[in-house]
C-alpha cells in the first residue's frame, strides 16, 4: 500500500490522475475534503513550463568574466550553473549526485576516481559532449600559468586520462571527497578548442539556458536550450539576471514587481517584506558565514597577539542580534558550520573579553590606528558590522578606523588584497573542500595569507592526512584539531553564520526542499524553479 506522501508525489509528477489520487487518498483514510486540500497542494508543487524569470542579485562586478576560472561571486555562480553543467552536483537535499557523469567510482585507496560520461549530451552549438571537453575543462585550471581560483583544489591530481567513455583522475593520495570537489562551480565543462584549450569566451555550455547577452556587473539574458538533456528541469523560457548591489534598490525591485526573486535580503527588512502580499520570504540554513579576514602578510596582522586581541574584541551575539536580527548564529572563528559533518562543537565559544583582549594587545606591542575596509558589497550590514567591531574594540583601547570602500570592484580591489576587510564565504559541503578553498597554502583564495606559522604548517599536514582517512572516527579527530588551529592562530574573524534569506514572488514555484549550499537553491533556481502564473 502506498503512503500519502508517495501518492502525492505520483500525482504531482503527473503519473496518476486526480481521480486515482482521490480514490487512493480516501482509501488511506482521508476525508474527501482533506484529500482535495492535499491535491491542491500537490498541484501547486507541479512545475510548469514557460514564462520569464527575473532575478535581482546582490552580486556582480564590472570585472566579471565568462572564464570559469575567474568566478568569484554569486552572479558568476548563477550564470555558470545556468549555462553549463559539471560532472557532479549537490542536490537540493545536500546530497551529491551525478550530473554529466552518469556514475562514478573509486579505487580501494580512493586515489583513483572513474567518472563514466553521460551519452546524448550536446552543447548549445550542437556539438556532442566528449571526454576531450572534460579533460580540457579541468586542465584549464591546472597549468603552471593558470591563475584559477580553484587551482588549489586540483593540486593532488597527477593525471587525467580516458578509458573508453570514462574519465580517470589519478591523485597523489586518496581523497574520499573528490566527487564533491568536481562539483565546484569553477569546474564547468565547456567545449574544447581541440588544442588543449577551451572556448569559454562564447558562453557556450551544456546547461539549460543559452546566454544571449552578458554585460559584466549589470545583466545577463538567457533563453531555454531546447535540447537540454535533463528531463524535468529548466522550466523558464527566458531569464533576466540583474546585478543590484544596493540592498534597498534590490528589495524595492521585488516589491514593485520588477524582479521575481532577490537574494541577500537584509534581515532588518524581513518583517517589512513579509507584509507585501505578493512576496514570500524563503529562509534556509547552511554554511554561509560572514568574515573579517586579517592578512598575515600585511602588517600588523602577522602578529599573533594582535590577531588574538582583535578576535577577543568582538561582541558576537550583539552582531547576530543587530546585523542578522536573529537570522543566524554566532561563529567561533573557524569556517565549519553545524550543517557540516565534522563541526567541532567542543571548542568553547569565543566571547568578548576586554581584559584578555587588552592583555594580548599589550603583548603585541602595537600602537596607533588599525584600518578595517568594509562595504555592503561584502554582505548586507557589513559596514555596520565593522562599526560594531570598532566600538567594542574601543572599549579595549584598540583604535580602529572603518574605511568605507566602493561597492563596485570590491572583490577585485579590496578583498584578498587589503590587510583587513569584510567578506563572506558561502561555505562548502565538506570540511576538506572548505579548507582547500580558503586556508591551505596552495589556494589562490587564502584570504588571510595564513602561511609560515608552525600552526599553519601543522594544519596543512592534517588536511592532507584527513583527506585520505576512511575511518570516520579518526577523520573527525583530525578535523576537530584543524578547526582549533584556524580558530587560535589563523587570521579569520568569523563572528556569525547567516541564514540564507531570499524574497520570492508568489508567482514563482519551487520545491519545499531547497539547497543551503548557496543562495537561490544552491544557485540553481534557474534550473529548479518555475513560474506559476
Secondary structure, 3 states (H helix, E strand, C coil): CCCHHHHHHHHHCCCCCHHHHHHHHHHCCCCHHHHHHHHHHHHHCCCCCCCEEEEEECCCCCCCCCCHHHCCCHHHHHHHHHHCCCCEEECCCCCEEECCEEEEEECCCCCEEEEEECCCCECCCCCECCHHHHHHHHHCCCCCCCCCCCHHHHCCEEEEEEECCEEEEEECCCCCCHHHHCCCCCCCCCCECCCCCECCCCCCCCCCEEEEEEECCCEEEEEECCCCCCCCCCCCCEEEEEECCCHHHHHHHHHCCCCCEECCCCHHHHHHHCCCCCEEEEEECCCCEEEEEECCCCCCCCCHHHHHHHHCCCCHHHHHHHCCCCCEEECCCCCCCCCCCCCCCCCCCCCCCHHHHHHHHHHHCCCCEEEEEECCCCCCCHHHHHHHHHHHHHHHCCEEEEEECCCCCHHHHCCCCCCEECEEECCCCCHHHHHHHHCCCCCCCCCCCCCCCHHHHHHHHHHHHHHCCCCHHHHHHHHHHHHHHHHHHCCEEEEEEECEEEEEECCEECCCCCCCCCHHHHHCHHHHCEECC
